[in-house]
Amino acid sequence: MFSTKGQEVKNEGGIMKSLQPGVVYAHIYSGSVRTSNKGDKKVLELILETPALSNFEGWPVDRNDPEGAKFRGQSSRVNATIWTDQFNENNVSKNEIIGKLTIIATEAGVRKDLDKISANTIEEWVEKAVELVKDKNIYWFLKGTEEEYNGKTIIKLSLPKIRFCSANEEKLDKYDKSNVYHYKPLQTKPVASFEPASDDFQM
């Protein structure tokens, strides 16, 4: 006889600690410029976090200190731009790093303050810009790309080139996992043929 009376069931699924591909309501927690090994290209990387959730403990803020402070909302590292060699351009249409942060500042309502920033290096400018736009919650469109890492499939998040953030959710595309521009699954190499490359049975 089956009966659930008096039995407790553990629900350990809970809320995921990481952000998932799609439209999310979040703010910039921090951001920085990374430089390629050759030093000829740079990329803008952001850490996004949702508003604080009740009874929730997120990932460690410092990955090297797992016992330290934790994010209070879901969080993820997001590639905000592609690798660019135009990082010394002052033109927002050529330099994607300053272009993206200018759009973010506009949607966050602080564009006038952003225009007051001046800096000698892209790193210095980004540091000042991120300080200005951080903690301001807006909607973000996150693309997902599956990659293989240490034998596991992980999902890397990035921002699309256009319509990647808005104060109004309706202005962003509807997320569609079947759209390769929204979600790119891991490419599996097709087997060309099941025929043996050489026939070991021939004498």
Secondary structure, 3 states (H helix, E strand, C coil): CCCCCCCCCCCCCCCCCECCCEEEEEEEEEEEEEECCCCCCEEEEEEEECCCCCCCCCCECCCCCCCCCECCCCEEEEECCCCECCCCCCCCCCCHHHHHHHHHHHHCCCHHHHCCCCCCCHHHHHHHHHHHHCCCCEEEEEEEEEEEECCEEEEEEECCCCCCEECCHHHCCCCCCCCCCCEECCCCCCCCCCCCCCCCCCC
